[in-house]
Structures are given as structure tokens and as C-alpha cells.
Amino acid sequence: MGKVKIYISGPIAHYDLHERKHAFLMAKERLESQGYDPVNPFDNGVPDNAHWREHMRADIAMLLRSEERRVGKECRKRGRW
């Protein structure tokens, strides 16, 4: 059996994009070190400047292909959310 695919979820809109990318990357690396196959919404193939609806379409498709969803301290920074 392959690795469990986990979608990393957390707030992105209205936050510093660079900080969010870093937080999601840290979550991805942590999950990989625990033996998971993390799915990072920043890897959705949609350009950063695309309309948020395009990002949501791609992200929801990625979410539906994942076995688990992960929300929480993996994506938090100093309790901002």
C-alpha cells in the first residue's frame, strides 16, 4: 500500500503570501518526514496572480483526490489563525 495522501489546509487569502507559502512548505516537509504524501495547494499549477476561483477549482480537485485533510498547527504561525 502507498503512502496516505494528505491535503494541507489553512488560510491563505488576506495573509502575507510569502509567509503562507513558507508555512505550507514547512507542513509539507513535516508530513513527508512522517511518511505521508502531502498535497500542498500552492502546488496546484495555477499562477499566483490567477483569480481566486481558479485556485479554488484546482484546490478542491486536489482535496477530493486526498485520503485525509490536515488543518492545524502545521500551517499556523504564532497563533495568527
GROMACS elastic network, one bead per residue, 0.5 to 0.9 nm:
[ bonds ]
;  ai    aj funct       b0    kb
    1     4     6  0.87598   500
    2     5     6  0.87143   500
    2    37     6  0.87777   500
    3    35     6  0.66977   500
    3    36     6  0.53859   500
    3    37     6  0.56382   500
    4    35     6  0.80483   500
    4    36     6  0.53287   500
    4    37     6  0.57578   500
    4    38     6  0.80987   500
    4    66     6  0.79896   500
    4    67     6  0.64662   500
    4    68     6  0.75375   500
    5    36     6  0.62355   500
    5    38     6  0.56293   500
    5    39     6  0.67242   500
    5    65     6  0.81058   500
    5    66     6  0.50828   500
    5    67     6  0.54512   500
    5    68     6  0.64721   500
    5    69     6  0.85668   500
    6    31     6  0.83602   500
    6    36     6  0.68909   500
    6    37     6  0.61611   500
    6    39     6  0.57525   500
    6    40     6  0.86966   500
    6    63     6  0.83112   500
    6    66     6  0.55601   500
    6    67     6  0.60541   500
    6    69     6  0.53129   500
    6    70     6  0.64520   500
    7    37     6  0.87043   500
    7    38     6  0.59332   500
    7    40     6  0.63988   500
    7    41     6  0.76810   500
    7    62     6  0.73870   500
    7    63     6  0.57293   500
    7    64     6  0.88104   500
    7    65     6  0.86660   500
    7    66     6  0.58784   500
    7    67     6  0.78842   500
    7    68     6  0.62571   500
    7    70     6  0.59677   500
    7    71     6  0.86334   500
    8    24     6  0.72202   500
    8    27     6  0.74260   500
    8    28     6  0.74930   500
    8    38     6  0.67310   500
    8    39     6  0.59550   500
    8    40     6  0.55879   500
    8    41     6  0.70373   500
    8    63     6  0.85936   500
    8    68     6  0.88899   500
    8    69     6  0.61643   500
    8    70     6  0.50024   500
    8    71     6  0.64047   500
    8    74     6  0.83095   500
    8    75     6  0.78573   500
    9    24     6  0.83976   500
    9    40     6  0.79873   500
    9    41     6  0.76416   500
    9    63     6  0.88809   500
    9    69     6  0.68381   500
    9    70     6  0.58127   500
    9    71     6  0.50623   500
    9    72     6  0.79884   500
    9    75     6  0.75300   500
   10    20     6  0.87192   500
   10    24     6  0.81785   500
   10    70     6  0.84160   500
   10    71     6  0.59452   500
   10    72     6  0.73484   500
   10    74     6  0.88460   500
   10    75     6  0.60105   500
   10    76     6  0.78012   500
   10    81     6  0.86787   500
   11    14     6  0.82438   500
   11    15     6  0.76094   500
   11    20     6  0.79437   500
   11    75     6  0.82519   500
   11    76     6  0.88368   500
   11    81     6  0.76409   500
   12    15     6  0.57612   500
   12    16     6  0.78800   500
   12    17     6  0.69441   500
   12    20     6  0.61929   500
   12    21     6  0.85762   500
   13    16     6  0.82605   500
   13    17     6  0.79987   500
   13    52     6  0.87459   500
   14    17     6  0.83428   500
   15    18     6  0.87632   500
   15    19     6  0.77684   500
   15    20     6  0.70316   500
   16    19     6  0.53751   500
   16    20     6  0.62534   500
   16    21     6  0.87669   500
   17    20     6  0.50447   500
   17    21     6  0.61203   500
   17    22     6  0.85797   500
   18    21     6  0.52173   500
   18    22     6  0.62883   500
   18    23     6  0.87299   500
   19    22     6  0.51120   500
   19    23     6  0.61851   500
   19    24     6  0.86782   500
   19    77     6  0.87643   500
   20    23     6  0.50317   500
   20    24     6  0.61257   500
   20    25     6  0.84409   500
   20    75     6  0.78195   500
   20    76     6  0.88708   500
   20    77     6  0.89385   500
   21    24     6  0.52239   500
   21    25     6  0.60420   500
   21    26     6  0.86060   500
   21    42     6  0.69363   500
   22    25     6  0.50364   500
   22    26     6  0.61720   500
   22    27     6  0.86529   500
   22    75     6  0.89874   500
   23    26     6  0.51484   500
   23    27     6  0.62931   500
   23    28     6  0.86691   500
   23    74     6  0.73763   500
   23    75     6  0.52227   500
   23    76     6  0.69605   500
   23    77     6  0.72531   500
   24    28     6  0.61032   500
   24    29     6  0.86250   500
   24    40     6  0.67525   500
   24    41     6  0.83525   500
   24    42     6  0.78706   500
   24    74     6  0.75008   500
   24    75     6  0.56674   500
   24    76     6  0.88965   500
   25    29     6  0.61790   500
   25    30     6  0.85641   500
   25    40     6  0.76119   500
   25    42     6  0.87572   500
   25    75     6  0.87512   500
   26    29     6  0.51578   500
   26    30     6  0.61332   500
   26    31     6  0.86230   500
   26    74     6  0.73526   500
   26    75     6  0.77655   500
   27    30     6  0.50856   500
   27    31     6  0.61314   500
   27    32     6  0.85433   500
   27    38     6  0.83730   500
   27    40     6  0.87032   500
   27    73     6  0.86162   500
   27    75     6  0.60473   500
   28    31     6  0.52234   500
   28    32     6  0.61169   500
   28    33     6  0.86315   500
   28    36     6  0.89315   500
   28    37     6  0.83741   500
   28    38     6  0.55953   500
   28    39     6  0.74547   500
   28    40     6  0.67532   500
   28    74     6  0.83984   500
   29    32     6  0.50777   500
   29    33     6  0.62075   500
   29    34     6  0.87423   500
   29    38     6  0.82755   500
   30    33     6  0.51703   500
   30    34     6  0.64895   500
   30    36     6  0.89617   500
   30    74     6  0.79141   500
   31    34     6  0.50229   500
   31    35     6  0.65423   500
   31    36     6  0.54095   500
   31    37     6  0.72057   500
   31    38     6  0.62050   500
   31    74     6  0.87509   500
   32    35     6  0.51579   500
   32    36     6  0.50633   500
   32    37     6  0.60914   500
   32    38     6  0.65508   500
   33    36     6  0.74148   500
   38    66     6  0.87657   500
   39    42     6  0.87834   500
   39    43     6  0.76796   500
   39    44     6  0.89151   500
   39    62     6  0.72740   500
   39    63     6  0.79713   500
   39    66     6  0.75461   500
   40    43     6  0.54809   500
   40    44     6  0.74496   500
   40    59     6  0.88038   500
   40    62     6  0.86814   500
   41    44     6  0.53574   500
   41    45     6  0.88850   500
   41    55     6  0.83436   500
   41    58     6  0.81548   500
   41    59     6  0.56702   500
   41    62     6  0.75418   500
   41    63     6  0.85701   500
   42    45     6  0.77067   500
   42    46     6  0.82647   500
   42    48     6  0.85128   500
   42    55     6  0.89654   500
   42    59     6  0.86048   500
   43    46     6  0.78909   500
   44    47     6  0.86092   500
   44    55     6  0.74163   500
   44    58     6  0.59616   500
   44    59     6  0.64121   500
   44    62     6  0.75764   500
   45    55     6  0.88134   500
   45    58     6  0.79672   500
   46    49     6  0.83622   500
   46    50     6  0.67249   500
   46    54     6  0.71905   500
   46    55     6  0.62857   500
   46    58     6  0.74973   500
   47    50     6  0.54417   500
   47    51     6  0.89854   500
   47    55     6  0.84584   500
   48    51     6  0.84862   500
   48    55     6  0.84841   500
   49    52     6  0.85006   500
   50    53     6  0.81946   500
   50    54     6  0.65259   500
   50    55     6  0.71776   500
   51    54     6  0.55603   500
   51    55     6  0.68697   500
   51    56     6  0.89992   500
   52    55     6  0.50410   500
   52    56     6  0.61714   500
   52    57     6  0.87156   500
   53    57     6  0.61850   500
   53    58     6  0.86681   500
   54    57     6  0.52275   500
   54    58     6  0.63711   500
   54    59     6  0.85407   500
   55    58     6  0.52649   500
   55    59     6  0.59245   500
   55    60     6  0.84795   500
   56    60     6  0.58743   500
   56    61     6  0.84213   500
   57    60     6  0.53669   500
   57    61     6  0.63063   500
   57    62     6  0.87565   500
   58    61     6  0.52265   500
   58    62     6  0.63227   500
   58    63     6  0.86757   500
   59    62     6  0.50403   500
   59    63     6  0.60659   500
   59    64     6  0.86484   500
   60    64     6  0.61267   500
   60    65     6  0.86775   500
   61    64     6  0.52379   500
   61    65     6  0.64955   500
   62    65     6  0.52637   500
   62    66     6  0.66020   500
   63    66     6  0.53011   500
   63    67     6  0.83347   500
   63    68     6  0.83790   500
   63    69     6  0.74422   500
   64    67     6  0.78496   500
   66    69     6  0.71808   500
   70    74     6  0.80452   500
   70    75     6  0.89966   500
   71    74     6  0.71616   500
   71    75     6  0.71123   500
   71    76     6  0.89514   500
   72    75     6  0.59668   500
   72    76     6  0.64727   500
   73    77     6  0.76857   500
   73    79     6  0.84670   500
   74    77     6  0.85573   500
   76    79     6  0.61063   500
   76    80     6  0.66645   500
   76    81     6  0.66072   500
   77    80     6  0.59388   500
   77    81     6  0.79145   500
   78    81     6  0.83851   500
